[in-house]
């Protein structure tokens, strides 16, 4: 079996991909705008798909964590810069289990940026096509099917679930929450404040879920079921049916939960 990359290499490689994509967009304002539109639409779609979960007191915090940290339309440039600066010392400050989660987060970020940029190319082409007309749902679905990448879409979902399962498992580690709190000052001093914030927020979110019997498993199963069904629909359903379902799931921007920014 091939030897796995050390965490430092995994993080550097992933963030290198993201940096190259950002650099490409920096010289193409229209492309940057298209990426922003794609991300905003996807964040709205998540809000719509999980509107019931976001209103459920038992799962509101978990749904908001996923929306804001994994499905957000935020710019993570500051967090990426912190990651890049401290990748070499990550293993010295954080326990191995947390480093594994950080690696998965970096890989998810790179994969998401690659897919979003591929979508943006096609989305922009449709925007500039005088013969194309249709709603944003029509444009998004057409773009999705032009890009294809079924295997990468399923890997993206699996990585999201891996991060969720990692965080759920971490809550069962005795003394880890105390350790996280103790690490706050050295992590901030080392320039890892945003990573520290992500880990603490994720830990607390899943610790709250764990207070309900089967809470974390139920929530992650819900994500797996709905996102998996969405992927199947966008790729395989009759176009008109998929378009109608996607249109219905797009939450109005004004209804987005507080805390959203721009990915």
C-alpha positions as CSV (number, residue, x, y, z in Angstrom):
1,X,0.0,0.0,0.0
2,X,1.3,3.5,-0.8
3,X,2.5,5.4,2.3
4,X,0.1,8.2,3.4
5,X,1.4,11.7,3.2
6,X,2.4,13.3,6.6
7,X,-0.1,15.9,7.9
8,X,2.2,18.7,7.0
9,X,2.3,17.7,3.4
10,X,-1.4,17.0,3.2
11,X,-2.2,20.5,4.5
12,X,0.4,22.3,2.3
13,X,-0.7,20.4,-0.8
14,X,-4.4,21.2,-0.2
15,X,-3.8,24.8,0.5
16,X,-1.5,25.1,-2.4
17,X,-4.4,24.1,-4.7
18,X,-6.6,26.7,-3.1
19,X,-4.0,29.4,-3.4
20,X,-3.5,28.7,-7.1
21,X,-7.2,28.9,-7.7
22,X,-7.5,32.1,-5.8
23,X,-4.6,33.6,-7.8
24,X,-6.3,32.6,-11.1
25,X,-9.5,34.3,-10.0
26,X,-7.6,37.4,-8.8
27,X,-6.9,38.3,-12.5
28,X,-10.4,37.4,-13.7
29,X,-13.0,39.5,-11.9
30,X,-15.9,37.9,-13.8
31,X,-14.7,34.5,-12.8
32,X,-14.4,35.6,-9.2
33,X,-17.9,36.9,-9.3
34,X,-19.2,33.6,-10.8
35,X,-17.5,31.6,-8.0
36,X,-19.1,33.9,-5.5
37,X,-22.5,33.4,-7.1
38,X,-22.0,29.6,-7.1
39,X,-21.1,29.6,-3.4
40,X,-23.9,31.9,-2.4
41,X,-26.5,29.7,-4.3
42,X,-25.1,26.6,-2.6
43,X,-25.3,28.1,0.8
44,X,-28.9,29.1,0.1
45,X,-29.7,25.6,-1.1
46,X,-28.3,24.1,2.1
47,X,-30.5,26.6,4.1
48,X,-33.5,25.5,2.2
49,X,-32.8,21.8,2.3
50,X,-32.4,21.9,6.1
51,X,-34.9,24.6,6.9
52,X,-36.7,22.2,9.2
53,X,-33.4,21.2,10.9
54,X,-32.4,24.8,11.4
55,X,-35.7,25.4,13.2
56,X,-35.4,22.3,15.4
57,X,-33.8,23.3,18.8
58,X,-32.2,19.8,19.1
59,X,-30.2,20.3,15.8
60,X,-30.1,24.0,15.2
61,X,-26.5,24.4,16.4
62,X,-25.3,21.4,14.4
63,X,-27.0,22.6,11.2
64,X,-25.6,26.1,11.7
65,X,-22.1,24.7,12.3
66,X,-22.3,22.8,9.0
67,X,-23.7,25.8,7.1
68,X,-21.2,28.2,8.4
69,X,-18.1,26.1,8.5
70,X,-18.5,23.5,5.7
71,X,-21.2,24.9,3.3
72,X,-20.7,28.6,3.8
73,X,-20.3,31.2,1.1
74,X,-17.5,32.7,3.2
75,X,-13.9,33.6,2.2
76,X,-11.6,31.4,4.2
77,X,-8.4,33.2,3.1
78,X,-7.5,34.2,6.7
79,X,-8.0,30.7,8.0
80,X,-5.9,29.3,5.1
81,X,-3.1,31.8,5.8
82,X,-3.0,30.6,9.4
83,X,-3.0,27.0,8.3
84,X,-0.2,27.6,5.9
85,X,2.0,29.4,8.4
86,X,1.7,26.8,11.1
87,X,1.3,23.5,9.2
88,X,4.9,22.5,10.2
89,X,4.1,23.0,14.0
90,X,0.6,21.6,13.9
91,X,1.6,18.2,15.3
92,X,3.5,19.8,18.1
93,X,0.5,21.8,19.4
94,X,-2.5,19.6,18.7
95,X,-3.2,15.9,19.6
96,X,-3.0,13.4,16.7
97,X,-6.8,13.1,16.5
98,X,-7.3,16.8,16.0
99,X,-4.5,16.9,13.4
100,X,-6.4,14.3,11.4
101,X,-9.5,16.4,11.5
102,X,-7.5,19.4,10.4
103,X,-6.1,17.5,7.5
104,X,-9.6,16.4,6.4
105,X,-10.8,20.0,6.6
106,X,-7.9,21.2,4.4
107,X,-8.6,18.4,1.8
108,X,-12.3,19.2,1.8
109,X,-11.5,22.9,1.3
110,X,-9.3,22.1,-1.7
111,X,-11.9,19.8,-3.3
112,X,-14.7,22.2,-2.8
113,X,-12.7,25.1,-4.4
114,X,-11.8,22.9,-7.4
115,X,-15.5,22.0,-7.9
116,X,-16.7,25.5,-7.4
117,X,-14.3,26.9,-9.9
118,X,-15.1,24.2,-12.5
119,X,-18.8,25.2,-12.0
120,X,-18.0,28.9,-12.3
121,X,-16.4,28.4,-15.7
122,X,-19.6,26.8,-17.1
123,X,-21.8,29.2,-15.2
124,X,-20.1,32.2,-16.6
125,X,-20.3,30.8,-20.1
126,X,-24.1,30.4,-19.7
127,X,-24.3,34.0,-18.3
128,X,-22.5,35.3,-21.5
129,X,-24.6,33.1,-23.8
130,X,-27.3,35.4,-25.4
131,X,-29.3,32.4,-26.5
132,X,-29.5,30.9,-23.0
133,X,-32.4,31.9,-20.7
134,X,-33.6,30.5,-17.5
135,X,-33.7,30.9,-13.7
136,X,-30.7,30.5,-11.5
137,X,-31.9,27.0,-10.8
138,X,-31.8,26.2,-14.5
139,X,-28.4,27.7,-14.9
140,X,-27.0,25.9,-11.9
141,X,-28.4,22.5,-12.9
142,X,-27.2,22.9,-16.5
143,X,-23.7,23.9,-15.1
144,X,-23.7,20.9,-12.7
145,X,-24.4,18.4,-15.5
146,X,-21.8,20.0,-17.8
147,X,-19.1,19.7,-15.1
148,X,-20.1,16.1,-14.1
149,X,-17.5,14.9,-11.6
150,X,-19.8,12.4,-9.9
151,X,-16.9,10.6,-8.1
152,X,-15.6,14.0,-6.7
153,X,-19.1,15.0,-5.5
154,X,-19.5,11.8,-3.6
155,X,-15.9,12.2,-2.2
156,X,-16.9,15.7,-1.1
157,X,-19.9,14.4,0.8
158,X,-17.9,11.6,2.3
159,X,-15.2,14.0,3.6
160,X,-17.9,16.2,5.2
161,X,-19.3,13.1,7.0
162,X,-15.7,12.1,8.0
163,X,-15.2,15.4,9.6
164,X,-18.5,15.1,11.4
165,X,-17.8,11.6,12.6
166,X,-14.3,12.7,13.7
167,X,-15.8,15.6,15.8
168,X,-18.4,13.2,17.3
169,X,-15.7,10.8,18.2
170,X,-13.5,13.5,19.8
171,X,-16.3,14.4,22.2
172,X,-15.9,10.9,23.7
173,X,-12.2,11.5,24.5
174,X,-11.8,12.1,28.2
175,X,-10.3,15.5,29.1
176,X,-10.2,16.7,25.5
177,X,-12.5,19.7,26.1
178,X,-10.3,20.8,29.0
179,X,-7.2,20.4,26.8
180,X,-8.8,22.5,24.0
181,X,-9.5,25.3,26.5
182,X,-5.9,25.1,27.7
183,X,-4.6,25.3,24.1
184,X,-6.5,28.4,23.4
185,X,-3.8,30.9,24.4
186,X,-0.8,29.1,22.8
187,X,-2.9,28.4,19.7
188,X,-3.7,32.1,19.4
189,X,-0.1,33.1,20.1
190,X,1.0,30.7,17.3
191,X,-1.4,32.2,14.9
192,X,-3.9,29.4,14.9
193,X,-6.8,31.2,16.4
194,X,-9.3,30.4,13.5
195,X,-8.4,26.7,13.5
196,X,-8.7,26.7,17.3
197,X,-12.1,28.3,17.0
198,X,-13.3,25.7,14.4
199,X,-12.2,22.8,16.6
200,X,-13.8,24.3,19.7
201,X,-17.0,25.1,17.9
202,X,-17.2,21.6,16.4
203,X,-16.4,19.9,19.6
204,X,-19.1,21.9,21.5
205,X,-21.6,21.3,18.8
206,X,-21.2,17.6,18.8
207,X,-20.9,17.4,22.6
208,X,-24.4,19.0,22.7
209,X,-25.6,16.4,20.2
210,X,-24.1,13.6,22.2
211,X,-26.4,14.5,25.1
212,X,-29.3,13.2,23.1
213,X,-29.3,9.4,22.6
214,X,-28.0,8.8,19.0
215,X,-28.1,12.6,18.3
216,X,-24.9,12.8,16.4
217,X,-25.6,9.6,14.4
218,X,-29.1,10.9,13.5
219,X,-27.8,14.2,12.4
220,X,-25.0,12.8,10.2
221,X,-27.3,10.2,8.8
222,X,-29.7,13.1,7.8
223,X,-26.8,14.9,6.1
224,X,-25.8,11.7,4.3
225,X,-29.3,10.9,3.2
226,X,-30.3,14.4,2.0
227,X,-27.0,15.3,0.3
228,X,-26.8,11.8,-1.3
229,X,-30.3,12.2,-2.7
230,X,-29.5,15.6,-4.0
231,X,-26.4,14.4,-5.8
232,X,-28.4,11.6,-7.4
233,X,-31.2,14.0,-8.4
234,X,-28.9,16.6,-9.9
235,X,-27.2,14.0,-12.0
236,X,-29.9,11.5,-12.9
237,X,-33.4,12.9,-12.5
238,X,-35.3,14.3,-15.5
239,X,-34.2,17.8,-16.0
240,X,-37.5,19.5,-15.4
241,X,-38.0,17.5,-12.2
242,X,-34.5,18.3,-10.9
243,X,-34.9,21.9,-11.8
244,X,-38.2,22.2,-9.9
245,X,-36.8,20.5,-6.8
246,X,-33.7,22.7,-6.8
247,X,-35.8,25.9,-7.3
248,X,-38.0,24.9,-4.3
249,X,-34.9,24.3,-2.1
250,X,-33.3,27.7,-2.7
251,X,-34.0,29.6,0.5
252,X,-34.5,33.4,-0.1
253,X,-31.3,35.3,0.8
254,X,-33.2,37.3,3.5
255,X,-34.0,34.0,5.3
256,X,-30.4,32.9,5.7
257,X,-29.4,32.2,9.3
258,X,-27.3,34.9,11.0
259,X,-23.6,34.4,10.8
260,X,-23.2,33.7,7.1
261,X,-20.5,35.5,5.2
262,X,-18.8,34.8,1.8
263,X,-16.6,30.8,0.5
